[in-house]
Amino acid sequence: MHDHHSNSAFLDDIPADAPVLVCVVTRVADFDRIRAGWYRVPLDRVRVPLTASYLAFYQTAAFGAERWSVRYLAAVRAVGLAYRYELIPDEPCHPRATARYYRFALGPLIRLPVAVPSRRLRRVTFIPTTFGQLLTARDIVDLWQPSPAMPEIPVWGAGVNARV
Amino acid sequence: MIYLGIAAKILGHARLSRAGAHQSEASAHLSVRLLWVIEALRYLDAHNIRFYRLPDNLLAPEDRAGTPADQIAAAAAMLDEVGSYARSAAIRLSMHPHPGATPGAASEETATRAMAHIASLAALLDALGAGPESVVVVHIGGEGGDCAAAVERFAVRFERMSPAARRRIAIEPDGERFGLLAALRLHRFTGIPVVFDAFHFQLSNLERIGLSEALGLALATWSPGVRPEVHFSTQRTEAHLKRAGHGTPQVVAPRAGQHSDFVNPFEFIAFLNAARGLPPFDVMIEAKAADLALLRLRDDLRRYAPEYVGWVV
Protein backbone atom coordinates (compact mmCIF):
# COMPACT_ATOMS: atom_id res chain seq x y z
CA MET A 1 0.00 0.00 0.00
CA HIS A 2 2.76 2.37 0.92
CA ASP A 3 4.55 1.59 -2.33
CA HIS A 4 1.39 2.21 -4.30
CA HIS A 5 0.93 5.68 -2.79
CA SER A 6 4.55 6.76 -3.26
CA ASN A 7 4.41 5.48 -6.86
CA SER A 8 1.34 7.62 -7.56
CA ALA A 9 3.03 10.64 -6.05
CA PHE A 10 6.04 10.12 -8.32
CA LEU A 11 3.84 9.84 -11.39
CA ASP A 12 1.98 13.04 -10.51
CA ASP A 13 5.29 14.88 -10.25
CA ILE A 14 6.39 14.06 -13.79
CA PRO A 15 5.50 16.70 -16.41
CA ALA A 16 3.73 15.34 -19.49
CA ASP A 17 6.43 16.75 -21.76
CA ALA A 18 9.31 15.24 -19.78
CA PRO A 19 11.61 13.50 -22.26
CA VAL A 20 11.68 9.73 -21.84
CA LEU A 21 13.93 7.25 -23.58
CA VAL A 22 12.52 3.75 -23.90
CA CYS A 23 15.35 1.20 -23.67
CA VAL A 24 15.32 -2.51 -24.33
CA VAL A 25 16.02 -5.03 -21.59
CA THR A 26 16.65 -8.54 -22.83
CA ARG A 27 18.04 -10.24 -19.72
CA VAL A 28 16.68 -10.65 -16.22
CA ALA A 29 20.14 -9.91 -14.83
CA ASP A 30 20.04 -6.51 -16.53
CA PHE A 31 16.67 -5.77 -14.99
CA ASP A 32 18.14 -6.64 -11.59
CA ARG A 33 20.81 -4.01 -12.29
CA ILE A 34 18.07 -1.49 -13.11
CA ARG A 35 16.40 -2.31 -9.79
CA ALA A 36 19.82 -1.80 -8.19
CA GLY A 37 19.90 1.69 -9.73
CA TRP A 38 21.77 1.66 -13.01
CA TYR A 39 21.52 0.93 -16.73
CA ARG A 40 24.14 0.85 -19.46
CA VAL A 41 24.10 2.01 -23.09
CA PRO A 42 26.97 1.23 -25.47
CA LEU A 43 28.52 4.38 -26.94
CA ASP A 44 29.11 2.78 -30.33
CA ARG A 45 25.53 1.62 -30.88
CA VAL A 46 23.59 4.74 -30.12
CA ARG A 47 21.59 6.03 -33.05
CA VAL A 48 19.19 8.36 -31.24
CA PRO A 49 19.73 11.25 -28.79
CA LEU A 50 20.02 9.77 -25.32
CA THR A 51 19.05 12.96 -23.55
CA ALA A 52 16.13 12.10 -21.30
CA SER A 53 14.91 12.86 -17.81
CA TYR A 54 13.58 9.30 -17.50
CA LEU A 55 14.41 5.90 -18.89
CA ALA A 56 11.55 3.46 -19.52
CA PHE A 57 12.15 -0.22 -20.16
CA TYR A 58 10.80 -2.48 -22.87
CA GLN A 59 11.00 -6.04 -21.57
CA THR A 60 11.55 -8.77 -24.13
CA ALA A 61 10.64 -12.48 -24.24
CA ALA A 62 12.82 -13.30 -21.20
CA PHE A 63 10.31 -11.69 -18.84
CA GLY A 64 7.40 -14.18 -18.90
CA ALA A 65 4.09 -12.47 -18.17
CA GLU A 66 5.70 -9.00 -18.44
CA ARG A 67 7.25 -9.69 -21.84
CA TRP A 68 6.89 -7.43 -24.88
CA SER A 69 5.76 -4.40 -22.95
CA VAL A 70 6.88 -1.23 -21.19
CA ARG A 71 5.81 -1.27 -17.54
CA TYR A 72 8.43 0.68 -15.62
CA LEU A 73 10.43 3.86 -15.79
CA ALA A 74 13.04 5.50 -13.58
CA ALA A 75 14.45 9.01 -13.25
CA VAL A 76 17.95 9.63 -14.58
CA ARG A 77 20.06 10.84 -11.64
CA ALA A 78 23.53 11.00 -13.21
CA VAL A 79 25.48 9.75 -16.23
CA GLY A 80 28.96 8.27 -16.24
CA LEU A 81 31.24 6.44 -18.64
CA ALA A 82 32.87 3.07 -18.06
CA TYR A 83 34.16 -0.02 -19.80
CA ARG A 84 31.92 -3.07 -19.71
CA TYR A 85 34.44 -5.02 -17.67
CA GLU A 86 34.25 -2.30 -15.04
CA LEU A 87 30.47 -2.37 -14.99
CA ILE A 88 30.15 -6.15 -15.01
CA PRO A 89 33.37 -7.48 -13.48
CA ASP A 90 32.09 -11.07 -13.37
CA GLU A 91 32.07 -11.23 -17.20
CA PRO A 92 35.70 -10.24 -17.97
CA CYS A 93 35.89 -12.34 -21.14
CA HIS A 94 32.71 -11.05 -22.72
CA PRO A 95 33.32 -10.10 -26.41
CA ARG A 96 32.41 -6.51 -25.57
CA ALA A 97 34.32 -6.37 -22.29
CA THR A 98 36.47 -3.47 -23.51
CA ALA A 99 33.60 -1.54 -25.10
CA ARG A 100 32.68 1.81 -23.53
CA TYR A 101 29.23 2.41 -22.10
CA TYR A 102 27.23 5.26 -20.69
CA ARG A 103 26.26 4.30 -17.16
CA PHE A 104 22.94 5.88 -16.19
CA ALA A 105 22.45 6.13 -12.43
CA LEU A 106 18.72 5.73 -11.83
CA GLY A 107 16.18 6.56 -9.18
CA PRO A 108 13.68 3.99 -7.91
CA LEU A 109 11.58 2.10 -10.44
CA ILE A 110 8.16 3.63 -11.04
CA ARG A 111 5.40 1.38 -12.34
CA LEU A 112 3.20 2.76 -15.10
CA PRO A 113 -0.53 2.66 -14.31
CA VAL A 114 -1.13 0.85 -17.61
CA ALA A 115 1.52 -1.18 -19.40
CA VAL A 116 2.30 -0.28 -23.01
CA PRO A 117 2.31 -3.54 -24.95
CA SER A 118 3.88 -4.30 -28.28
CA ARG A 119 1.20 -6.27 -30.05
CA ARG A 120 3.07 -6.76 -33.31
CA LEU A 121 6.47 -5.08 -33.17
CA ARG A 122 9.15 -7.27 -31.62
CA ARG A 123 12.43 -5.70 -32.74
CA VAL A 124 12.56 -2.61 -30.56
CA THR A 125 15.69 -0.54 -29.93
CA PHE A 126 15.66 2.93 -28.38
CA ILE A 127 12.49 5.02 -28.62
CA PRO A 128 12.70 8.72 -27.72
CA THR A 129 9.29 9.78 -26.44
CA THR A 130 7.65 11.78 -23.66
CA PHE A 131 6.01 10.85 -20.39
CA GLY A 132 2.64 12.05 -21.70
CA GLN A 133 2.89 9.70 -24.66
CA LEU A 134 3.90 6.86 -22.39
CA LEU A 135 0.73 7.40 -20.36
CA THR A 136 -1.60 7.54 -23.34
CA ALA A 137 -0.03 5.01 -25.73
CA ARG A 138 -2.07 1.86 -26.34
CA ASP A 139 0.71 0.18 -28.21
CA ILE A 140 4.43 0.77 -28.41
CA VAL A 141 4.09 2.10 -31.96
CA ASP A 142 2.12 5.04 -30.49
CA LEU A 143 5.27 6.21 -28.73
CA TRP A 144 6.68 7.42 -32.02
CA GLN A 145 3.64 9.54 -32.80
CA PRO A 146 3.91 13.24 -32.02
CA SER A 147 1.72 14.09 -29.06
CA PRO A 148 -1.23 16.33 -29.93
CA ALA A 149 -0.90 17.88 -26.48
CA MET A 150 2.64 19.00 -27.23
CA PRO A 151 2.65 22.52 -28.67
CA GLU A 152 5.37 23.37 -31.13
CA ILE A 153 8.06 25.67 -29.84
CA PRO A 154 7.03 29.24 -30.55
CA VAL A 155 9.64 31.15 -32.47
CA TRP A 156 8.42 34.17 -34.30
CA GLY A 157 7.55 36.82 -31.76
CA ALA A 158 5.45 34.64 -29.49
CA GLY A 159 7.70 33.53 -26.74
CA VAL A 160 11.27 33.05 -27.84
CA ASN A 161 11.80 36.67 -26.91
CA ALA A 162 11.23 35.81 -23.29
CA ARG A 163 14.32 33.64 -23.21
CA VAL A 164 17.28 35.77 -24.33
CA MET B 1 37.53 32.87 -42.13
CA ILE B 2 34.83 33.83 -39.61
CA TYR B 3 32.99 31.12 -37.71
CA LEU B 4 29.45 31.92 -36.63
CA GLY B 5 28.21 30.58 -33.34
CA ILE B 6 25.07 30.29 -31.25
CA ALA B 7 24.30 30.70 -27.58
CA ALA B 8 23.07 27.84 -25.40
CA LYS B 9 19.63 26.89 -26.69
CA ILE B 10 18.91 24.78 -29.74
CA LEU B 11 15.60 25.41 -31.52
CA GLY B 12 16.07 23.43 -34.73
CA HIS B 13 15.83 20.06 -32.98
CA ALA B 14 12.54 19.82 -31.09
CA ARG B 15 13.56 16.99 -28.80
CA LEU B 16 16.84 18.65 -27.84
CA SER B 17 15.03 21.90 -27.24
CA ARG B 18 12.48 20.33 -24.90
CA ALA B 19 15.07 18.21 -23.14
CA GLY B 20 17.22 21.30 -22.63
CA ALA B 21 14.35 23.06 -20.90
CA HIS B 22 13.84 20.11 -18.56
CA GLN B 23 17.49 19.70 -17.77
CA SER B 24 17.88 23.31 -16.78
CA GLU B 25 15.91 22.36 -13.66
CA ALA B 26 18.04 23.03 -10.63
CA SER B 27 18.10 19.40 -9.55
CA ALA B 28 19.71 18.03 -12.72
CA HIS B 29 23.17 16.56 -12.18
CA LEU B 30 26.05 18.10 -14.16
CA SER B 31 26.68 14.79 -15.91
CA VAL B 32 23.06 14.68 -17.13
CA ARG B 33 23.34 18.21 -18.51
CA LEU B 34 26.60 17.25 -20.21
CA LEU B 35 24.86 14.41 -22.01
CA TRP B 36 22.56 17.07 -23.44
CA VAL B 37 25.62 19.14 -24.41
CA ILE B 38 27.07 16.19 -26.33
CA GLU B 39 23.82 15.85 -28.28
CA ALA B 40 23.84 19.61 -28.90
CA LEU B 41 27.42 19.45 -30.20
CA ARG B 42 26.46 16.61 -32.54
CA TYR B 43 23.65 18.77 -33.90
CA LEU B 44 26.04 21.71 -34.35
CA ASP B 45 28.61 19.49 -36.05
CA ALA B 46 25.95 18.21 -38.46
CA HIS B 47 25.13 21.83 -39.36
CA ASN B 48 28.76 22.89 -39.56
CA ILE B 49 28.40 25.31 -36.65
CA ARG B 50 31.83 25.63 -35.02
CA PHE B 51 31.25 28.05 -32.17
CA TYR B 52 28.99 27.42 -29.18
CA ARG B 53 28.22 29.19 -25.93
CA LEU B 54 27.59 26.62 -23.25
CA PRO B 55 24.57 27.17 -21.00
CA ASP B 56 25.65 29.10 -17.91
CA ASN B 57 23.60 26.86 -15.61
CA LEU B 58 25.42 23.59 -16.24
CA LEU B 59 26.51 23.61 -12.62
CA ALA B 60 23.60 23.04 -10.26
CA PRO B 61 23.17 25.39 -7.26
CA GLU B 62 25.64 24.63 -4.49
CA ASP B 63 22.95 24.06 -1.86
CA ARG B 64 21.48 21.25 -3.95
CA ALA B 65 24.48 19.61 -5.55
CA GLY B 66 27.61 20.52 -3.60
CA THR B 67 30.49 22.81 -4.48
CA PRO B 68 31.38 23.40 -8.13
CA ALA B 69 34.65 21.53 -7.53
CA ASP B 70 32.73 18.52 -6.21
CA GLN B 71 30.29 18.62 -9.13
CA ILE B 72 33.13 18.85 -11.62
CA ALA B 73 34.96 15.95 -9.98
CA ALA B 74 31.79 13.82 -9.98
CA ALA B 75 31.27 14.43 -13.71
CA ALA B 76 34.91 14.11 -14.76
CA ALA B 77 34.32 11.34 -17.30
CA MET B 78 31.50 13.20 -19.02
CA LEU B 79 33.49 16.46 -19.03
CA ASP B 80 36.30 14.61 -20.72
CA GLU B 81 33.88 13.19 -23.29
CA VAL B 82 32.34 16.59 -24.07
CA GLY B 83 35.73 18.29 -24.31
CA SER B 84 37.06 15.56 -26.51
CA TYR B 85 34.03 15.78 -28.83
CA ALA B 86 34.30 19.57 -29.07
CA ARG B 87 37.97 19.35 -29.96
CA SER B 88 37.50 16.60 -32.54
CA ALA B 89 34.65 18.55 -34.17
CA ALA B 90 36.65 21.81 -33.89
CA ILE B 91 33.82 23.53 -32.02
CA ARG B 92 34.98 26.53 -30.03
CA LEU B 93 33.31 26.78 -26.63
CA SER B 94 32.51 29.90 -24.69
CA MET B 95 30.52 30.95 -21.62
CA HIS B 96 28.56 34.03 -20.60
CA PRO B 97 27.21 34.15 -17.05
CA HIS B 98 23.94 35.90 -16.22
CA PRO B 99 24.03 39.72 -16.30
CA GLY B 100 24.24 39.92 -12.50
CA ALA B 101 27.70 38.33 -12.42
CA THR B 102 29.55 41.65 -12.46
CA PRO B 103 32.83 42.02 -10.54
CA GLY B 104 32.54 45.82 -10.72
CA ALA B 105 29.43 45.85 -8.51
CA ALA B 106 29.41 48.38 -5.69
CA SER B 107 28.35 45.71 -3.21
CA GLU B 108 31.29 43.63 -2.04
CA GLU B 109 28.94 40.70 -1.45
CA THR B 110 27.53 40.84 -4.99
CA ALA B 111 31.03 41.07 -6.45
CA THR B 112 32.30 38.17 -4.33
CA ARG B 113 29.38 36.02 -5.52
CA ALA B 114 30.05 37.08 -9.11
CA MET B 115 33.75 36.22 -8.90
CA ALA B 116 32.97 32.81 -7.38
CA HIS B 117 30.54 32.10 -10.22
CA ILE B 118 33.07 33.22 -12.84
CA ALA B 119 35.74 31.06 -11.22
CA SER B 120 33.44 28.02 -11.34
CA LEU B 121 32.74 28.56 -15.05
CA ALA B 122 36.47 28.94 -15.70
CA ALA B 123 37.06 25.68 -13.83
CA LEU B 124 34.42 24.05 -16.02
CA LEU B 125 36.20 25.21 -19.19
CA ASP B 126 39.50 23.95 -17.76
CA ALA B 127 37.91 20.57 -17.00
CA LEU B 128 36.68 20.45 -20.60
CA GLY B 129 40.25 20.98 -21.76
CA ALA B 130 39.15 24.05 -23.71
CA GLY B 131 41.79 26.17 -25.42
CA PRO B 132 42.71 29.76 -24.52
CA GLU B 133 40.11 31.10 -26.97
CA SER B 134 37.35 29.71 -24.70
CA VAL B 135 36.50 32.61 -22.43
CA VAL B 136 33.99 33.57 -19.75
CA VAL B 137 32.48 36.80 -21.04
CA VAL B 138 31.39 39.21 -18.31
CA HIS B 139 30.12 42.76 -18.02
CA ILE B 140 31.76 45.36 -15.79
CA GLY B 141 28.65 46.14 -13.76
CA GLY B 142 28.33 48.53 -10.89
CA GLU B 143 25.52 50.72 -9.61
CA GLY B 144 25.51 54.51 -9.42
CA GLY B 145 26.90 57.06 -11.82
CA ASP B 146 30.61 56.65 -11.21
CA CYS B 147 31.74 54.39 -14.06
CA ALA B 148 35.44 55.03 -13.41
CA ALA B 149 35.03 53.76 -9.85
CA ALA B 150 33.37 50.56 -11.12
CA VAL B 151 36.23 49.96 -13.55
CA GLU B 152 38.73 50.42 -10.72
CA ARG B 153 36.79 48.08 -8.43
CA PHE B 154 36.77 45.46 -11.19
CA ALA B 155 40.52 45.86 -11.72
CA VAL B 156 41.32 45.52 -8.01
CA ARG B 157 39.08 42.46 -7.58
CA PHE B 158 40.48 40.91 -10.76
CA GLU B 159 43.88 40.81 -9.07
CA ARG B 160 42.33 38.82 -6.21
CA MET B 161 41.03 36.10 -8.53
CA SER B 162 42.87 32.85 -9.12
CA PRO B 163 45.23 32.72 -12.12
CA ALA B 164 42.95 30.07 -13.66
CA ALA B 165 39.94 32.39 -13.51
CA ARG B 166 41.94 35.42 -14.69
CA ARG B 167 43.09 33.52 -17.76
CA ARG B 168 39.48 32.88 -18.86
CA ILE B 169 37.85 36.28 -18.34
CA ALA B 170 36.89 38.53 -21.24
CA ILE B 171 35.03 41.81 -20.88
CA GLU B 172 32.03 42.92 -22.94
CA PRO B 173 30.67 46.49 -23.15
CA ASP B 174 27.05 46.42 -22.03
CA GLY B 175 25.42 48.94 -24.33
CA GLU B 176 24.28 51.15 -21.47
CA ARG B 177 26.73 52.60 -18.95
CA PHE B 178 29.89 50.70 -19.73
CA GLY B 179 30.71 51.20 -23.38
CA LEU B 180 33.71 50.28 -25.46
CA LEU B 181 35.97 52.94 -23.94
CA ALA B 182 35.28 51.73 -20.39
CA ALA B 183 36.13 48.17 -21.50
CA LEU B 184 39.34 49.37 -23.18
CA ARG B 185 40.26 51.23 -20.00
CA LEU B 186 39.79 48.07 -17.99
CA HIS B 187 41.91 46.23 -20.53
CA ARG B 188 44.71 48.76 -19.99
CA PHE B 189 44.62 48.09 -16.23
CA THR B 190 44.30 44.32 -16.38
CA GLY B 191 45.07 42.95 -19.84
CA ILE B 192 41.58 41.43 -20.06
CA PRO B 193 40.57 41.02 -23.73
CA VAL B 194 37.53 42.95 -24.95
CA VAL B 195 34.63 41.21 -26.70
CA PHE B 196 33.24 43.61 -29.29
CA ASP B 197 29.43 43.58 -29.31
CA ALA B 198 28.15 45.23 -32.47
CA PHE B 199 24.64 45.81 -31.12
CA HIS B 200 25.81 47.25 -27.81
CA PHE B 201 28.17 49.46 -29.76
CA GLN B 202 25.23 50.85 -31.71
CA LEU B 203 23.27 51.39 -28.52
CA SER B 204 26.03 53.29 -26.75
CA ASN B 205 28.62 54.97 -28.96
CA LEU B 206 28.73 58.35 -27.30
CA GLU B 207 32.16 59.10 -28.73
CA ARG B 208 30.92 58.41 -32.29
CA ILE B 209 33.81 56.10 -33.11
CA GLY B 210 33.62 54.46 -36.53
CA LEU B 211 32.57 50.79 -36.59
CA SER B 212 35.75 49.56 -38.24
CA GLU B 213 37.97 51.46 -35.82
CA ALA B 214 35.99 50.31 -32.79
CA LEU B 215 36.11 46.69 -33.90
CA GLY B 216 39.85 46.97 -34.56
CA LEU B 217 40.47 48.44 -31.09
CA ALA B 218 38.65 45.53 -29.44
CA LEU B 219 40.35 42.88 -31.59
CA ALA B 220 43.76 44.32 -30.67
CA THR B 221 43.18 43.51 -26.99
CA TRP B 222 43.41 39.76 -27.62
CA SER B 223 46.67 37.87 -27.27
CA PRO B 224 48.42 36.99 -30.52
CA GLY B 225 47.33 33.56 -31.71
CA VAL B 226 43.98 33.66 -29.88
CA ARG B 227 40.97 34.30 -32.11
CA PRO B 228 38.85 37.07 -30.63
CA GLU B 229 35.17 36.57 -29.85
CA VAL B 230 32.71 39.10 -31.23
CA HIS B 231 28.96 39.35 -30.62
CA PHE B 232 26.39 40.31 -33.23
CA SER B 233 22.66 40.90 -33.09
CA THR B 234 20.20 43.45 -34.37
CA GLN B 235 17.50 45.61 -32.79
CA ARG B 236 14.08 44.04 -32.66
CA THR B 237 11.62 46.22 -34.58
CA GLU B 238 8.45 44.11 -34.52
CA ALA B 239 5.76 43.92 -31.92
CA HIS B 240 5.48 40.56 -30.23
CA LEU B 241 2.96 38.61 -28.21
CA LYS B 242 3.36 38.40 -24.48
CA ARG B 243 1.47 35.72 -22.65
CA ALA B 244 0.06 36.70 -19.28
CA GLY B 245 -1.18 33.58 -17.48
CA HIS B 246 -4.06 31.95 -19.33
CA GLY B 247 -5.42 35.21 -20.71
CA THR B 248 -5.29 36.49 -24.26
CA PRO B 249 -1.74 37.29 -25.35
CA GLN B 250 -0.98 41.01 -25.36
CA VAL B 251 0.71 42.77 -28.25
CA VAL B 252 3.85 44.47 -26.93
CA ALA B 253 6.03 46.99 -28.79
CA PRO B 254 9.76 46.21 -28.95
CA ARG B 255 12.00 47.62 -26.25
CA ALA B 256 15.13 49.60 -27.09
CA GLY B 257 18.02 47.16 -26.88
CA GLN B 258 15.83 44.10 -27.38
CA HIS B 259 17.39 41.46 -29.59
CA SER B 260 15.56 40.45 -32.73
CA ASP B 261 14.49 36.87 -33.44
CA PHE B 262 16.58 36.77 -36.62
CA VAL B 263 19.48 38.84 -37.90
CA ASN B 264 19.00 41.73 -40.29
CA PRO B 265 21.25 40.50 -43.12
CA PHE B 266 22.05 43.96 -44.45
CA GLU B 267 23.35 45.11 -41.06
CA PHE B 268 25.48 42.00 -40.89
CA ILE B 269 26.86 42.61 -44.38
CA ALA B 270 27.73 46.19 -43.37
CA PHE B 271 29.52 44.76 -40.35
CA LEU B 272 31.48 42.35 -42.56
CA ASN B 273 32.43 45.24 -44.81
CA ALA B 274 33.74 47.13 -41.76
CA ALA B 275 35.78 44.07 -40.75
CA ARG B 276 37.68 43.88 -44.04
CA GLY B 277 41.41 43.95 -43.43
CA LEU B 278 41.10 43.29 -39.70
CA PRO B 279 42.42 40.14 -37.98
CA PRO B 280 40.15 37.05 -38.11
CA PHE B 281 37.61 36.50 -35.32
CA ASP B 282 34.54 34.41 -34.53
CA VAL B 283 31.01 35.81 -34.23
CA MET B 284 28.46 34.76 -31.64
CA ILE B 285 25.01 35.37 -33.09
CA GLU B 286 22.82 36.60 -30.23
CA ALA B 287 19.43 36.31 -31.89
CA LYS B 288 16.47 34.82 -30.10
CA ALA B 289 15.91 32.22 -32.79
CA ALA B 290 19.43 30.88 -32.09
CA ASP B 291 20.46 28.20 -34.61
CA LEU B 292 17.48 28.98 -36.84
CA ALA B 293 18.73 32.56 -37.08
CA LEU B 294 22.27 31.44 -37.92
CA LEU B 295 21.09 29.09 -40.66
CA ARG B 296 18.84 31.81 -42.06
CA LEU B 297 21.73 34.29 -42.01
CA ARG B 298 23.85 31.87 -44.04
CA ASP B 299 21.05 31.65 -46.61
CA ASP B 300 20.77 35.43 -46.68
CA LEU B 301 24.51 35.82 -47.25
CA ARG B 302 24.32 33.41 -50.18
CA ARG B 303 21.54 35.54 -51.63
CA TYR B 304 22.71 39.08 -50.87
CA ALA B 305 26.48 38.87 -50.41
CA PRO B 306 27.82 35.77 -52.16
CA GLU B 307 31.30 37.28 -52.00
CA TYR B 308 31.34 36.39 -48.28
CA VAL B 309 30.31 32.75 -48.73
CA GLY B 310 33.31 30.65 -47.78
CA TRP B 311 34.74 33.43 -45.65
CA VAL B 312 31.84 33.30 -43.20
CA VAL B 313 30.92 29.79 -42.03
Interface residues (C-beta under 8 A of the other chain):
Chain A: P15 D17 A18 P19 P49 L50 T51 A52 S53 V76 R77 A78 V79 G80 L81 A82 Y102 P128 T130 E152 I153 V155 W156 G157 A158 G159 V160 N161 A162 R163 V164
Chain B: A7 K9 L11 H13 A14 R15 L16 S17 R18 A19 G20 H22 Q23 A28 H29 S31 V32 L34 L35 W36 E39 R42 A74 A75 A77 M78 D80 E81 R236 E238 A239 H240 L241 K242 R243 P249 Q258 H259 D261 E286 A287 K288 A289 L292
